[in-house]
């Protein structure tokens, strides 16, 4: 009847908790990069 029909599961949506955790991690990484850049600028200005 339907021989070429595959039965693969639907792609699972990420939960709100998973998305919040990922956003928090991204924000922390961006904050670390910005703080290291500003620290480098402060060292450069004080020379």
Secondary structure, 3 states (H helix, E strand, C coil): CCCCCCCCCCCCCCCHHHHHHHHHHHHHHHHHHHHHHHHHHHHHHCC
